[in-house]
Amino acid sequence: MTFSIVARSADGSALGVALASKFLGAGAAVPAALADVGAVATQSYANLAYRPQALSLLSTGMSATHAVAALIAGDDGPVDQRQVGVVGPDGPGATYTGDNCHDWAGGAAGDGYAIQGNMLTGPQVVSAMRDTWLAESGRRRLAYRLLAALKAGDEAGGDRRGRQSAAVLVVAKGMGYGGTSDVVVDLRVDDHPQPVTELARLLDMHTMYFERPDPASLLVLEGSLGAEVRGRLVAAGHHATDLDEALTTWAGIENLEERIVPGHIDPLVLAHLRGGS
């Protein structure tokens, strides 16, 4: 009833899951991930206990392959109708599809990823996801690479019953909001006619509001640019004498605080300021 990918970033620093399904709020049930430990997706008559169990097994240093085997061996439910994918902080991912999962059902796994789906239009869904994942190895942001694979699966036919929900979850040590969380991205589309497209829109918004700026792209707040920014802030009602203080206050109101760097301005913040004044 779902297709998903669990994967690790090329540099090994991030782990995540992306999924889509003709199922209400699949993002609330399928994925789990823990920074520096691993990620898991449980689906097709999902056993939600697999999520903490898989992460606990991986935390001991167990491989993804052995973790999946342990999950299946310890499950006294209908394992022939289960499907699960697991990836750890290193090595290949692992996937399992029970013999009685609804057709088409299957998966693929390799170094740093596992892809699985059931009730799909055909095996081309998994193949498209795998091919796109491998082709997108140059993408720096794991969330976007996961989304590219998910989109490929959706365009290849996806869930044969239709579309309803999608989600992406990415974790990396200390890379969440304000540096106080490991959750980099946690977005869900619970009920939408085009959930993967909507998820892509939300991810772009998330990048704008939650990611920190690329230091190489920052513009120095001086000269004509400093004067322009000050003028636009004044027009927006921010009259602080100190430019950094005024910009920080405005950015906090606009939910752009993660992109503020003293003495500089992020081009995305500048574009937002220009567009709103």
ABEGO torsion letter per residue (X at the ends): XBBBBBBBBAAGABBBBBBBBBBBGAAAAABBBBBGAEBBBBBGGBBAAAAAAAAAAAAAGBBAAAAAAAAAAABABBAAABBBBBBBABEBBBBBBBAABBOBBEBBBBBGBBBBBBGBAEAAAAAAAAAAAAAAAABABAAAAAAAAAAAAAAAGEBAAEBABBBBBBBBBGABBGGABABABBBBBABBABAAAAAAAAAAAAAAAABBBBAAABBBBBEAAAAAAAAAAAAAGBABABAAAAAAAAAAAAGAAAABBBGBBBAAAAAAAAAAX
